[in-house]
């Protein structure tokens, strides 16, 4: 141990017995000394990595090869121009990839885990990377342990250490001394918890002993960092298409070189024409589209309080057909307030400032005793606030809690045993049917009727009972105690004001909304009616328990509410819906929701009240826990997918006339029109258009009035690809006719300038026609990036035609004005033809 570590240990010893943690100054000092509590991030790409990857792309290799070929031809200007274009395109790549990387980094920062630490005697939530050796961290159910630590206080802590051990069974933890020697992960009844493991039950205080690379997780971090998630179907299909087009282009280019070299004997010029053809066919834009659109789209969503943890979810959002949403906190405000008490057959409305009768105060007191004192559950917070507002002496002496029985799948109730040394009693609260089943039969009938009445009014109802005169040893099963039903407490959680509009928007979009809640069926039905969900049959948890997947799928048809659902039953609901072909998004916030979130096509976790386990199992996190934010994400997913499809169709269509004009003139014996400099010019238009212009394209007016797209529909399927190729062939036919007409009547350089001007205008026309459904809609829709690209392309074209150095480089001579009018007429004819066939054409 070095001197610095010994000093830290002495400072730790001064804080251990109090558990009030380090001071903020000491924590800052240790963070500077030890570094952040994080593993090296291998997913980040610096500028040198981006440039290195770009320089290995086939397009850049072809450009460099063409630049070198111009040197033996005695044309250094062309070589210098191409090398300058290499630098310019690398700069464009650096900008586009850098923007994408900045968006991804913003997402990483938002999704970075946090930890609750005790510093200066107060609890603070800090980024997990700021946790330091000696910190006292607070662990609760659903948390991910931020660092290796020794447990100093615990209440029933269970940890899932399968990440480190492979053992899926959670292990219990006990309190130990902060000086306890570290042990290997795994094994029950040990005082150590380890970074990256999950708290599945209970809570604890733990003192950090190792952070970052010094933790147990850090020792295997290199292996974890090397793991890369598999690519989605969209990436796989698109890369396959790009490879096929590249192979086809290379084969045709080789044939062209052989033909021209055999015909003319000038193999260098033939090789340049072949390079130009390869560049014209190579779909280098597809990887850009696949990278830029999801990343920038996810960044835009993050600004709207929706965090995308996995970019592949963007692809799925557009096809989501069922939204399974929680009621509390998602559809409602998660702002509980006690509204009504029921005792001995009579109901009592809560009135602000009015004191309660002794029996009602006892009912409220026992309900609070059956709650965790530090819980952030809105129901338990509302009960504590109502008790505090009474300013009355509790019905029981304080005592201390000696045993707790938490909620389980079979017993949705919280039971806590209290003792002052002489007298002990059990306080219980939970679902009315569960608590009533623990009490004498003669107390049940009236309680059930009262609970149903209050539930029909949209209130959340809990029953409260106590068992008096008990003594240790405490039973393993609390149902063996003898309870007395004290009454019911009813709380109100109002519907969010924006829910009906959001539900109506889903209905117009053909997306079904299914409420999944643990509430009483009557309560759930009342909220569903207020939200505008279809008034239909209700499926309950007991119903689901009796049905297999096939029968449950049939039962769920037409259902809008699932009530009295246990967390584990969410998984059955997801699987049943998927069994019938639905694409399901499921919301959740608890540890037990993780399997359903993982199984859903899009798992959606809550950012405010959700556990770390739920957030890490989900693809999306609603940072504000609001259902309209989920609808906004659905809309954004549709827009992103739609614009990706438009961009890929444009790229496929735009490459056709370029390829034809690079291949056809040599085959017909005409002068070669397109050399590498011309292809570079065109790429300067296509590259920013496919990524920036289409990514910035506003959504179409009917986007949320269309049904969800089929889940197996590709972004560029055969039908859409065929449509794009036919549009490109239509443009190519007009351009070939324009070039042939000009060659018959003008000198070669003027004819080439006329055809190239027509090619640029047709390219802009293809860009315009793919932006929206219909030419008029595209002209009415404002897209500043498209305007900038069009203006830049026309400016560069003017320079290539009339600025002598650039005109000489492109082998152009300024054509007469009427021939430029012919170039414009060619583009107009192309647009009119596309517009005439759009309504009936495939893939429109």
N, C-alpha and C positions, 0 to 999 in steps of 0.2 A: 504494500500500500504506500503510495507516495505522500508527500507532506500535504499536498492540496486535498487529497481524499481524507486524510486524517483530520484536517481542519473541518471539512464538511461533516464528518461523522460527529465531531464534538458539537457542532452546531445542531445536528439532528438530535442529539441527546437532550439538548435544552428544550426541544419542542415535543418530544415523544409523549410525555406524560399528559400534556394538555390537549394534544390533537388540534391545536389552533394553527398549525401549519407554519410555513416560512413567511418571512416578510416579503413584500413586493420587491424591495431592493435586493435582498438575498437571492430571490428567484431570478431576477434579471442578471445578477452576477454569475450564477451557476449556468444560466442559458448561454451567456457569452463564453464561459469557460468550457462547457461540454458540447455546445452546439445544439441544434434543434433535435427534438425527439421524432426523427423521421428517418426512413430508409432512403437511399439514393433513388431518385425518380428517373427510371430509364425511359419513360414515355415522352419526356420533354425533348424537343428537337431544336437545337440552336441553329443560328444562321449558317454556320459552316456545314452542319449536317444537311440542312435543306439544300444548300448549293451543291454539295457533293452528290446528293440523290438526283438533283435536276441535271447535273452534268453527265450522269450516266444514262439519261433517257435517250432513246433512239433518235428523236427529233434533233437534239443538240449534237449528237454524234454525226448525223447527216449534215448539219450545218457546218461543222468544223471540217468535215471531209470535203464539202463543196468549196469552202474557202481555200483549202489547200490545192484543190484541182485548178482553181483559176490562176495560180501562180505560174505553172509551166505553160499556160496559154498566153502569158504576157499581159494579163489583165489584173494588175494589182489593185485597181480601184474596186473592182467587184469583190476581190478577196478581202480588202479592208472593210468594205460595206458589210459583208456577211459576218466578219468577226465582230464588227460593231453591233450587228443585230444579235449575235450570240450574247454579248454583254447586256444588251437591252432586254432580251427575253429572259435571261437569268435574273435581271432586276425585277421584271414583272412577276416571275415565279417567286422570287424572294418576298415581294409585296403580298401576293396572294396567299402563299403558304404562311408567311408571317402573320397575316391577318387571321388566318385559320388557327395558327398556333396560339395567338393571343386570345382568341375566343375560347379555345380549349383550356388554356391556363386559367382564364376567368372562371370556367366551369369547375376546374380542379379546386380553385380557391374557395368557391362557394360550397363544394361538396366535401371539403376537408373536415375530418372528424373533430369534435370538440370534447372537452373533459371538464368536469366540475372539480375544482381544487379548493382547499381551505388555505387562505393566506391572510395574515394579519387578523386571524380569528373570524374571518368572514368567508362565505362561499362565493366563488367567482367561476364563471364559465369562460374558459380560454381555449384557443386552438390546441389540439392535442400535441402539435409540434412544439408548443411552449412549455409543456410539462417538464420539470427538471427533477434531478435526483434529490430526494428528501421531501418532495411535495407530498401532502396528504390529499389523496383523491377520494371523491365520493362516488361509490358505485351503486347503481340501482338496477332493477330488472330492465333488461333490454339494452344496457350499455355495452359498448366494446371497451375492454380494458386498455388504457392508453399506454401502459408501460409495465415492466416487471415490478411487482410490489408485494409487500408482506401485509397481510390483513391484521389490523390492530383492533377493529371492532366489527362485529358481524351479527346479522339477524337472518339466519336461514339462507346463507349465500350458496347458490349452486352455479357452477361455471361450466360452459361447454368448451373443452379444450381440444376438440377434434381437429382444428386447424394444425395443431402441433403434434398431436398423438395419434390421430386417426380413429380414436375411440369416440363413438357418437353418444355415449351415455354421459350426462352431466355428472360432475363430481362435487361433493360438498366441501366447503372450506370452513376452517375454524380460525379463531384469532390466535395470534402468536406474538412474540416479542420482535421488535424491529431489528434486533441483532440476530434473528434466526438465520442460519446458513441457507443459501439457495439450494433448491432441489430441482430435479428434472420434472417437466410437466407430466401430469397424469397421476392417478392415485387419489383416493378420497381422504378427507379429514387432514389436509395439509394447510398451512397458513399462507402459501404463496399463490398469487395470481399472475398471469403472464400476458404480455402485450399481444393484442390481436384476438384474444379469447373473448367469449361472450358471457355476460351475466344473464342467466335464464330465470333466476328466481332470487328473491331476497335483496338485501342491501348490505353495504359495508363501508368502513373507512379503511384505506390501505395506504401505507407509506412507500413511496417509489424508491426502488433500489437500483434500477438500471433502465436506461432510455436508449432509443435509437438503435444504432448498430451494436450496442453492448447488451441489448436484451436478447432473450432466447429467440424471438422472431428475427432479430437482426442477424443472428448467426446463420439463418437459412434464407436471408433476404435476397442473396444473389440468385438463388434458384427461383424464388418467387418473381423477382424482377425480370427474369428471362421469359416468363410465361406471357404469351400473347393470345388474346381472345380470338376465336375463329371468326372469319369474315362472314357477313350475312349473305343471303341468297342474291340480293341486289348486286353486291360487289362481285360475287362469283360469276353471275351471268354476264355482267358488263365486261369484266376482264376477259372472259372467254370470247365474247364478241370482238373485243379489241385485238386479241391475239390472232383470231382468224382473219380479220381485215389486214393486219400487219403482214401475215404470211402471204395472203393473196397479193398485196401490194408489192412485196418483195419479188414474188414470182413474175408478176407482170413487168416489173421494172427490169429484171434481168433479160426477159425476152425483148423488151424495147431496146435495151443497150445493144444486144446482139443484132437486132434488125438494123438499127441506125448505123452501127459500126460496119456491118457487112455492106450496107448500101452506099455509105459515103466514104468509108475508110478513116474518118476522123473519130477515133475512139474516145478521145478526151471529151469532145462535144457530146458524143453519144452517152458517155458516162454522166455528164452533167444533166442531160435530159432524163436519164434514169433516176438520178438522185432527186430531181424535182418531182418526178412521178411518185417515188417512194414517199416523199414528204407530203404530197397531196393526198395520198391514201391513208397515211398513218393517223389513226384517231387519238392523237395525244391529249385531246381535251377530256376524254372520258374519266381518267383518274382525277383530273382537277375537279370535275363536277361532283364525283363521289366524295371528295374530301371537303370541298368548300361548302356545299349546300347543307349537309347535316350539321357541320360545326357552326357555321354562322347562324343557321336556323335555331340550333340549341342555345346559342348565345342570346339571340333575340328572345327566346322563351324565358331565359333566366332573368332578363330585364322585366318580364311580366310575372315574376315570382314563381316560375315553374322550372325546376332544375332537372336537366336530362343527364342521368348518370351513365347511360349507355346509348351511344349515337344510333345504334341499330333500331332503337325504339321509334325514331323518326319515321323509318320505313313502314312500321306497323300501324302507327297512329291513323294513317289515312284509310285503313281498312277496318278499323275497330267498329264492331256492330252492336256490342252490349257494354254498357258501363255499369258495373256493380259498385255501389257506393254505400258507405256507412251513413247512418243518420246523424248521430251526435257529432257536432263539430264540423261536419262536411255540408250537410243540408241545413243544420241548425247552427245557432250562434255559439254553441258550447259555453253558454253563459247561464248556468243553472241558478235558479232561485227557488227557495222553499215557498210553496204556494198553499198547501193544505195539509192538515193532520187529521187522522181518523183514529178514534179511540172509543172502545166500548159501544160500538154501534152508532156513533155520532161523528160527523165531520166538522172541522173547524178551519175556516179560512185564516191565513196569516195576515195580520194587519200591522203595518209598520208602527212601532212604538207601543203597541198594546201588549201587556204582560199575559203570559200563558198560565192556565190553571196548573196546579202542581202535577197532576197526572200527565198533562201534555208536556210539561217541562221534563219529567222523567223519561217520556218517550223520546224526546229530542236528545236528552243526555245519553241515553243508551245507544241511540243511532250514531252519536259522535264517538262513543267508546268503541263501537264496532268499525271505526275508520282509522286509517293510519294518520298520525299527527302531522307528518311532513308530506303527505300525499298531495299531488297536484291534480288529482281527479276532480273535475268540476262539481260532481255530486257531493263529494266529501268536503270540498271547500265551501259549498253552499250550506251544508249542515253546520259546519263550524261557525260560519258567519251568522247564521240564524241563532245559534246558541249564544254567541258573544253579544248579539243585540239584545238578548233578554236580561243581561247583567244580573243574573240570578245565581244563587248558590247551587252547584250541581247536586243532583239527587243522590249521588254516591260520593264518598270520600275519594280523593285522587288515587291513592294506591299506585301500583305499577303493573304493567302488562307482563304476564308470565308465559303466555302461550298464544300463538296465532295460528289459525287455520285459514289459509288463503283460498281464493276462488279456484275452483277446479272445473273441468269439463262436466262432471256429473253433479257438482254442487255449486251453482252460481250464487254463493253467499260468502260473506266475510264474518268470521267468528273469532273473537279475541277474549281470552280469560284474564281477568284482573284480580289482584289480591293486595290487601293492605297488611297482611301478616296473620290476621284473625279471621277475616271474612273474604271469601272469594266468590266471584260470579262470572258468568259468560255473557257477553254482549254479542248479538247476532243481527245482521241485516243482509237483505238480498232480495231475490225475486220472490214475489208474494207466494207463489205456489211452492217454492222450495222451503221458505221459512214456515209457512203454514203446515207443511208436511211434518215438521219437527215438533209441532205443538199438538195439544189435545184436539181430538176430532170435533168437539163441540165449539171450538173457536174458529173453525175454518170457513163455514158456509158464509157467514156475514162478511168475513174478510175478503173472500173471493168476489162477492157481489160488489163490495165497495171498491175494490181494486179495478174491476172491470168498468165501473161507472167513471172513475177518475181517468182511466186510460182512454175511454172514448172521448174525453175532453182534451186529449193530447198531452196529458201529464205523464211524467215518468214516475212510476210507483214502486216503492220498496216497502217490504214488511220488516218490522223490528220485534225482536224477542229477547228474553233473558232467561238464564238458568241460574237460580240462587242455591245457596247451601251446598256448594260443591267443594271438594277437597282433593289434593293430590293423592296418588299420581294422576296426571291428566291423561285422558284417553287418547288413543291414536285416531279414533273416529269420533268427532264431536256430536254425531247424531245420537250417541248413547246417553247424552245428558238429557235432563228433563226441562223443557223450555215452557215458558209462558208467553203467549202472544200479547205484546203491549199495544200494537196498532200499526198504522201505515203512515208513511211520509210520502207526499207527492210534490214533485218539483216540475217546474216549467223551463223548457229550453226552446225559445221562439225560433221559428223558421227564419232563415236569412231572407231579406227583402228581395234579393236578386235571383232567388232560386226558381220561381215560376218561369221567368223569362229564359233562364238557362235550360230548363227542362223542355220548354217549348222549342227552343233552337235545336236541341237534340232530336226531338220528334220530327221536325222539318228535315233534318239531315238523315233520317232513316236510322237513327241510333236509338236503341232501346235502353231505358234507364231502369235498373233494378235496385231497389233499396234493400240492403242487407243489414239487419240490426238485431241486437240482443233484447230489444224492448218487447213489452207486452204487445200482442197483435193489435189490440184496439188503439194503443198509443201510436204504433207504427202506421195504422190505417188513417188516423186523424192527420198525422203529419204528411202522409202521402197525398191526401186530398188537398191539403193546402199547397203542396208543391206542384200540383197539376199532373201527378202520375195517374195512369189509368186506374179507375175504380174496378178492380178485379179481385179474383180469389187470392188468398194469402196462404203461403206455405210456411209452416213452422219447423223449428228444429226437430221436435219429435217426429214429424212427418218424414223429414229427410233421413232420420236414423233408420226408418223402416224400408227405405227404397234403395234399389241398386241404381247404377249409373243410367241404364236405359230407361227405367221407369221414372227416375228423377228428371231426366231430360224431357220426357213427355209431360210430366207434372208441371214443369217450369214454363211451359208454353203459355204465353199470355199473362203470366204472373208479373206483378210489379213490386210486390213486397214479400220479403222473407223475414219473418219475425222469430224471436226467441232462438236466434242462431248462435251456436257456440263457435268460437274462433276456428276450431278444427273443421267445422262443417263448411267453411268458406271454400276449402279445397274441393269438396264434393260438388259444390255449386259450379265452380269454375270448370271442372272436368265434365260435368253434365252438359253445360252450355257448349263447350268445345266439341263434345260428342255429336252435337247436331250441326257442327260446322260454323259456329259463331266465333268471332274474334273478340276476345274478352279483355277488358281493362278492369282491374279490381283494386279498390282502395283498402288500406289497412294501416294500423299504427302499432300493434303490439307484437310481442315475441311470437305468439301463437299464430299470427297472421302471415308469418314469413313463408310457409309452404304454399299458401294460396297466392301470395304475391309472386313467388318464383314460378308457379305453374301458369299463371295468367299470361296472355300474350303481351300485355303491358301491365306491370305491377306499379301501383301508385301509392307512395308512402306520404304520410303527413310530416311536414317539416317542423311544426311547433310542438305537437304532442306525440309525435312518433318516436319509437325507439330506434337505436342504431341498427338493431337486427332488421327491423322492417325497412329502414332506408336502404340498407345494403342489399336486401333481397329484391328491391324494386328498381324499375327502369326510370321512373319519374318520381320527383319529390315536390309536393305542393308546399312551397315555403310559407304560404299564408293559410293553408288548410281549407281553401274555399273551392266548392264545386265549380263555380263559374271559371276558375283558373284551369280546371281540367277540361272544360268545354273549349276554352281558349287554346289549350294545347292541342286538342283534337282539330280545331280549325287550322292552327299553324301546321300541324302534321299534313293535313290535306294540301295546304298551299305549298309547302316545301316539296312534297312528292309531285304535285302538278307542275311546278316550275322545273323540277329536275327532268320530268318527262319532256316538257317543251324544249329544254336546253339540249337534251340528247337527240331529239328529233331534228332540231335545227342543225346540230353538228353533222348528223348523218346526211341530211339534205345538202348542206353547204359543201361537203367534200365531193359530192357527185360532179357538179359542173367543173370544179377545179381539176378533178381527175380526168374527166373527159377532154378538157382543153389541154391538159398535159400529154395525153395519149393520142388523141385523134389527129391533130395536125401532122405529126411525124408519119403516122400510118397512111395518110392521104397524100403525102408528099408536099404538104404546105410548110411554110417556115415555122420553126418551133416558136410557140407563143410564151410558154412559161418556163423560166429557169429558176434556180434557187432563190435569187433576190425577189422574184415575183411571189413565190410561195411564202417567203418571210413576210412580205407586205400583207398578204392575205391573213397570215396567222396573227399579225398585230391587230386585225379586226376581229377574227373569230375567237381568240383566246379570252379577251376581256368581255366579249359579248356573251359567251356561253357561261361564264362564271359570274361576272358582276352584274350584267344587265338582267339576266333571267333570275338571279338570286334576289334582285331588287324589284322584280315585277310584282305589282299588286295582285291580290287574289281576284278571281273572276266573280261577278255578282252572284252567280248561282252556286257558288262553291258549297255552301251549307244547305243547299236544297237538293243535292244529289244523294243517291243512296251510297253506302260505303262501297268502295271498290272491292272486287273479289280478292281474297288474300293471296291467291296464286297468280295474280296479274303482275306481269313484269313491267318495269319502268320503260322498257323498249322491247316489246314482244314482236313476234314475226309480223303481225298485221301492221303495227305502228312503224316498224322498220321498213316494210314494203311501201307504206304510204310516203314515208320520208324519201325513200329512194326514187319513187315515181315523181315527187315534186322536184327533186334534184335533177332527174332526167328531163323533165319539162324545161327547166331553166337551161340545162346543158344543150338541148336541141335548139332553143332560141339563140343561145350564145354562139353555137357553132355556125348557125345560119348567118348571124351578124358578122362573124369573122370572115366567113367565105365571101359574103357580099362585099365587105370592105376590101378584101384582098383583090377582088376582081376590078376594083375601081380606084384604089388608092395605093400609094407606095407602101412598101412592107411596114415601115416604122409607123406611119400614120394608121394603117390598118390594125397593127398590134395595139397601138394606143387606144383606138376606138373599141376594140374587143375587150381590152383590160378594163376600160372605164365601164363598159356594160357589165363585166363580171363583178366589179365592186358594187355597182348599183343593184344588181340582182342579189348579191349577198346581203346587202342591207334590206332588200325586199323580202328575202327569206326570213331574216331576223324579225322584221315587222310582222310578217304573216304568222309566225309561230308564237307571238307574244300572247295573243288572246284568241278567242273563238270568233273569228270574223275580222275583216280588215277595218271596218268602221269602228268596232269595239277597240281595236288596237290603237287607232288614231285618236280615239277619245280618252284613252287611259294614259295618264301622265307617268312617265318613267324617265327621270332626269339622267340616269346612267345611259340609257339608250340614246337619248338626244346627244349626250357628250360623245359617245362612241361614233354615232353617225357624223357629227360635225368633224371629229378628228379624222375619220376615214376620208371624208370629202376634201378636207384640207390637205392631207397627204397625197390624195389623188391629183389635186390641182398642182402641187409641187412636182409630182412625177411627170406631169404633162408639160408644164411651162417653165420649170426651173432647169436651165440647161444642164448643170452637172448631174442632177438626179435623172433627167430625161435620157442623158447619154448612158447612165448606168443601167437603166431599164431598156435601152435601145428603142426609145420612143421618139416620135416627132409630133408636135401639136397638130391634131386633126382639125379640119374645118368645123365651124359651128354646127352645120346641119348634120354632120356625122356624130357629133356629141348628142344631138337631138335624137339620132337613131339609137344611140346607146341607152338614152333615157327611155325611149319608146320600147326597147327590148325589155327593160325592167318592168315597165307598166304592163306590157302584154303578159309577162310572167305572172304578175300579181292578179290581173284580171282572170287569167286561166285558173290559178289556184282558188280564187274566190268562187268561180263558177262551179268547180268540182268539189268544194269543201263539204257542202251539205250531204252529198252522196258518197263521198270518198271514204275509204277505210282509215281508221285511226284519226279521225278529224279532231 
